[in-house]
Amino acid sequence: MTLDDQLRLARQRLIETGMAESEASTSAEVLAREALGWERPRFLAALSDNPPESFEATFARLIRRRATGEPTAYIVGRREFWGLDFEVTPAVLIPRPDTEFIIEETTRILDSGRTTPLMAADVGTGSGCLAWSSRASCQAAASSQPISRSRRSWWHRETRAGTTWPRASPSCRPTCSRASAGRSTSWCPTRPTCRPCSWGACNRRCGATSRFGRSTGGPTAMDILRRLLEEAAHRLRPGGWLVFEFGYGQEQSVLESVAEQRGLAVHSVASDLQGIPRTAVVRRR
């Protein structure tokens, strides 16, 4: 059986679980390349060939995991974001393309011709994609602040190992202390989430974005955002910025919550690739 034949069977199995055809095709190819350890050009050139003997069993195991609803990024252990590869595990949210709007907005702020020193804090760090992508984009000094025990232990392990970050000197990697030490110029929080759910339930309810689900307005999402705004009003320097994602349908609640905080004002709201308001840019007066 050729590589293309096995790829077609795997794709069909994923479609039978209710997965969209395009997602099934992408998942099958990514997992096949993971099983082979090949880059895409070599993979495409070998579609009509028979794969190595060890491929079938390894590929079948990966497809079984994907068929349960486990995200591809968790299976392969990484996800591309802002042109960089980040290690991801079930302890962190999977970076989404729409989250790159946070980087775009943050880059505009930190590259706006300021001459005074800046500090950008990634609040609620998971994979580190926001802190490091911001730094890679505009060379700002970035710090990070994990918020849960599981994320924190993973963060420290990966920071020590250096496997999450592109090549950089140790002094350039985000740390976990400066975000809480004093006032910052810019905060880029990781989005709040709905409650953890099983792979199958998450696949049906949250589109298998991650084990923790999307920020869809869960029971505590706005409570977390309000607490974040309260902290930002206290910790941001005058003229400082807060850039964050919020859930579907939460725009009005976000605007009202910002208005309740003395010293904060909404600068702009950006929509995602589907035209849904998702990213807020708030400034400390």
Secondary structure, 3 states (H helix, E strand, C coil): CCHHHHHHHHHHHHHHCCCCHHHHHHHHHHHHHHHHCCCHHHHHHCCCCCCCCCHHHHHHHHHHHHHCCCCHHHHHCEEEECCEEEECCCCCCCCCHHHHHHHHHHHHHHCCCCCCCCCEEEECCCCCHHHHHHHHHHCCCEEEECCCHHHHHHHHHHHHHCCCCCCCCHHHCCCCCHHHHCCEEEECCCCCCCCCCCHHHHHHHCCCCCCCCCCCCCCCHHHHHHHHHHHHHHHEEEEEEEEEECCCCCHHHHHHHHHHCCCEEEEEEEECCCCCEEEEEEEEC
